[in-house]
C-alpha cells in the first residue's frame, strides 16, 4: 500500500466507533513504521482522558499527600516539587535505583492484580450479553447516573470474577469507569435498583403539556401551575426520578445551570425582583405531592410579605422568626 492509498482510507473509507484506528496508525508513524503492542498501548494510555483524570486524583489523594506530610515534596497549584537541593548525577541514579527496587519488591509481593481490576477479566463477557445489559441500563451508570457523555461505561460483575462471579445476566450491571474503579473487586452491591424508568405514564410531569421555557441537556423549566409569586418556575429532570436524592450527578449539575439561566432571565425581564427562594420537597412528610423531582425557583420582591426574615424556614409555621 502506498501513501495515497493510506490517505484515501483515512479520509474516505475508515469507519470509526472510537479513536483506536487513527491512534494506532499515528503511533506507528511516530515510531518509524514498527512498534510493539506494548508501545502502542502506551500511546493509547496517553490519550485516555478518564485514566489520566483517575491517576491525577489518586496522586492527590495518596502519594502526594503522604510525601508532602513527610516534607519530601511540596505542591504549588498543579506543580509538584521535590524538596531537595540540586542533586548530582550519581545521587539521582541512586534515588531512582532505590525506587525501582521498591517497585519490583512490591510487585513481586502483591502480583499484577495490584494495578487494575481489569487484569482479572480473562473470560470476556459475550458481546450479545454486554449489549443487552447496556441497553437495559438506558446508557447510564447504576450508581451515580453518569452517561457515556460524562465518562466511559463498563459492564461490571456484581459479584467480582475473583470471588467466583459468573458471566450471567443476573450478575452484571453498568457502572461508569469512576464508580467501577472505586468499587474494585471488594464489593458485591447490586446497584441496578437505583435506576428509575425514564418515563412514568401516571406522572404529571412526564406527561406535562406545559410550555417549556428553557431546557439544559437533562432538565427543563416550566411555569408553576400554582405559582407562589409571579414568575415562579419549576426545574425538572427529563428522566422520571422521585426526588433530589435520586437525581444523578449530571442532572444536579444541569439543574444548577438551568436555575442560573432562569434567574438571569427573570431578573432581566422583571426589575422588581430583588431576591429568590430555591427549594425542593422530598417525601410526603416534607410536602411533596408530585413524586417526580422538581426544584422551585421563586422570585421575591421587596414588601411581598410583611416580614420575610427566615425565608425557607417558613416550611414549619412559626419558625421563620429567630
Buried (B, 14 or more C-beta within 10 A) or exposed (E): EEEEEEEEEEEEEEEEEEEEBEBBBBBBEEEEEEBEEEEBEEBBEEEBEBBEEBEEEEEEEEEBEEBBEEEEBEBEEEEBEEEEEEEEEEEEEEEEEEEEEEEEEEEEEEEEEEEEBEEBEEEEBEEEBBEBBBEBBBEBBBBBBBBEEBBBBBBBBBBBBBEEBEBEEEBBBBBBBBBBBEBEBEEEEEBBEBBBEEEBEEBBBBEBEBEEBBBBBBBBBBBBEEBEBBBBBBBBBBBBBBBBEBBBBBBBBBBBBBBEBBBEBBBEEEEEBEEBBBBBBBEEEEEBEBBBBBBBBBBBBEEBEEEBEBBEEBEEEEEBEE
